[in-house]
């Protein structure tokens, strides 16, 4: 509990009776100022309200906040406290709420001895819901253990969540916020993406190097699609016929034929001169026109661009920030935004030129990012 600071009575008197000599002299106050006396300082003007316009909502894993950024002015406007380890973040289908995956599992990097970590706080697990009109956390849905990534059905009625600790995908009913199904998938599930028509949900599993294709009606696994090592995310083409799966430990993206439920080709992401390491494909985002997939490359501090129709690598956007993970676009696709964890910032990228226009310092560890057109 926070301790309340008590102010000595004499200090209060000195603050209120401004014209008294607290350190000595007359204790009688006067209603008139002596000639040449300075006028009392005026109160500072209240801060101007943020101008209306688009907003970025950035999950900060270490800070326990969602950071609100004005992408036009390039500044942080607000931080919304949501709970422990906010990571996966999405806009509700009706655009009125923000959903955030919250986890009570302690942060542990690769190779960490988990037996030496503090115990998990399972009461902190859930999918937090923020009302965009008030910027308040209004409820928390159930989620299963250690939720990291999730997606929402096209009608907004169902949430599909990856649970790394239990090797499951959890199905949540948004009408009551309760779990309605737990589906066993591969080891260390992470990426979750619902197909454009809502009939399938793909869940990547880093440990078993596969993607579970789940039928959303029967909630059964139809196939386990083998991929390259450490698949992190899946991005569907606009028509839902093709899916692109990132393979972090192979510097490549697998191309899945959705009908055949198999990887039919792979796209190698080359290392470029301006990147510090080999590419580590992680997050993915489809451009609003559906023509290209943009892939965050983690420790390579860059983003790869893939042509959807040709299924080929096009270019690399370098220098976006340290270990970009989440990424998204503005409405017309002219700007790309990346959440850069170790550098504690969000990059604003001009898509046409591939140049970083600005980096907005958010503090903490940005994980995911959502764009909202008007606020």
Secondary structure, 3 states (H helix, E strand, C coil): CCCCCCCCHHHHHHHHCCCCCCCCCCCCCCCCCCCCCCCCCCCCCCCCCCCCCCEEEEEECCCCEEEEEECCCCEEEEEEECCCCCCCEEECCCCCEEEEEECCCCCCCCCCCHHHCCCCCHHHCEEEEEECCCCEEEEEECCCCCEEEEEECCCCCEEEEEEHHHCEEEEEECCCCEEEEEEECCCCEEEEEECCCCCEEEEEECCCCEEEEEECCCCEEEEEEECCCCEEEEEECCCCCEEEEEEHHHCEEEEEECCCCEEEEEEECCCCCCCCCCCCCCCEEECCCCCEEEEECECCCEEEEEECCCCEEEEEEECCCCCEEEEEECCCCCEEEEEECCCCEEEEEECCCCEEEEEEECCCCEEEEEEECCC
